[in-house]
Amino acid sequence: MPRGHVFRKFASFAAVGAAAAGVTVHFSAEASQPAPSAVTTVTGCAIRFTADGPQIHENSTHACTGAKSVQVLANGDLEITQTRYAPIVSMTVEEDETLSTRGILAGPSGGAGRTVVRFFATRSEVPVRADSPALQGELSNIWVTSVQAG
């Protein structure tokens, strides 16, 4: 394990312990390189899992900014193509209450123009295909948030 990774884990545990003891802790870190731009762009989108497969979910109460298309790859992962290509700062995929109740986890990879999401069933301890009935439902979604530089 890289030395910096060990320090970050220790710092996280130290911060949690200090917070539990009522102590305020301040940490500071510097990036190894300057940011490509001081401007960041935040995008987000809900992806719904229907019997017809995953779809961008957009209507009068759900806006989608940043996702252009979704498809299920041959290995079962979900591929999200973004509307812009820029260096990724942060990427989050959150399971909604339907998937959380089913014990489904989602993890993203990539984010600069293309994100691949892999699903995992915690109860059966096996990967789940993005087109699996285990993900499908009338209100079954993931929420994708991306922060990009520039």
Secondary structure, DSSP 8 states (H G I E B T S, - for coil): --HHHHHHHHHHHHHHHHHHTT---------SS--S-S-EEEEEEEEEEETTEEEEE-BTTB--BSEEEEEE-TTS-EEEEES----EEEEEEEE-HHHHHTTEEEEEEE-SSEEEEEEEETTTTEEE-TT-TTT--TT-EEEEEEEEE-
